[in-house]
């Protein structure tokens, strides 16, 4: 007869690894940029200049991004960035269910381009290319969380030369 | 984001979206009802009903070649293949073929990634196993297998495929569980993509390039080895392990204590083999502290890690050239086989792992004889 196991068995769903994007290789999260412009309205004039003069060099410099140009008449110009699905590297415990606050499911970032000069449009496009698709989180209020142990260890009152005596 | 919103987003991401730029004709001809011919204008003759499901049609269309090329560049394989066709093959799950055959019987059969996935799976298993073995020479076998699953198993492969951005490129068909074959879920289909990519790298480049690919994307991730090691009786296990190494019997000694008669005592116990301290543990009772000390001692042994620059991988002996690895000459850097630790001890005299005990009937018949 098999002995009763005193330990909890290893569950197959627990056998995963945590993401470490950038530790060795970096996979850019942006996969597609969609430009929508109008051919008639003057609000799209700068966007049209950008598309004619600068878009090709942006596309050549970023071969990992699919670039789509669409006409959308009688509307303001926009640029839409589409991102891959991933789990934030800051998830502490990813055992059986992922933390919803850090899972990103095919998000997109949309930036209206009316009111920008061509240089401004270039900056916004670069912003989309550098982004990860995660929701913008305020970092001021968050406590520091680490996935690795403390390098020097946590202080212990019992592991000092002279323990405190009441 | 609530659970419902998460599910909605996940389902929406799986629904295929088609770019009309690369289609022959849009809207597709199947979407229109067929024109009734003169012979069929007779109201007594029954007209064949026409069905068109936009979702099925969308899932049958191949992803645009631009998205495949962009995907290849995103994972560093832009210069590996000259056309996006091998990438499309890597992203086509075999469950897609019957669906395609049903709707487009006159088209040529698309190439699927079944064989590539099998080859890639074997290669990934090889690379992960040699890496774990060389990095943790004293790891127990069960834990080593679990670590390999954690590094290159199906869940991780599916997650990595999603992080790479292969969700819109996957061509598959959901299949429910039948008595003859298991179900095909989105996770199964997605996990075949990284495996097929590893096989692609091996075929178009060398074995060592495939190894670099696996090391970069799979073995650079973090796994929690401590959680995979489970102890039933660490004191007994430590006793046997120390005996195997030929050292003195382990003795537990109380190092520090506080609050013995209070409701929250803390004891710090160290386990010693002669003068060497093997491990230390704390606890609110003496037994608990001793248990943790034995656990700590064993973990220090099992999780002993070879520094990354000293890790020796057996596949380094293969030549770093394209073509048949059996025929290529030269290459192969200096390889020194790493000493594999023999620290593993088995609980009890007979190991019952995987052994099936005979049923009641066969035992009864044996006793009759």
Interface residues (C-beta under 8 A of the other chain):
Chain A: X1 X2 X3 X5 X6 X7 X8 X9 X10 X12 X13 X14 X15 X16 X17 X18 X19 X20 X21 X23 X24 X25 X27 X28 X29 X31 X32 X63 X64 X65 X66 X68 X83 X84 X85 X86 X87 X100 X101 X103 X105 X106 X147 X158 X159 X163
Chain B: X1 X2 X3 X6 X9 X10 X12 X13 X19 X21 X64 X66 X67 X69 X70 X71 X73 X74 X75 X76 X78 X142 X146 X149 X150 X151 X153 X155 X156 X159 X162 X163 X164 X165 X167 X215 X216 X217 X218 X220 X221 X222 X223 X224 X227 X228 X230 X231 X232 X233 X256 X258 X266 X268 X282 X348 X352 X357
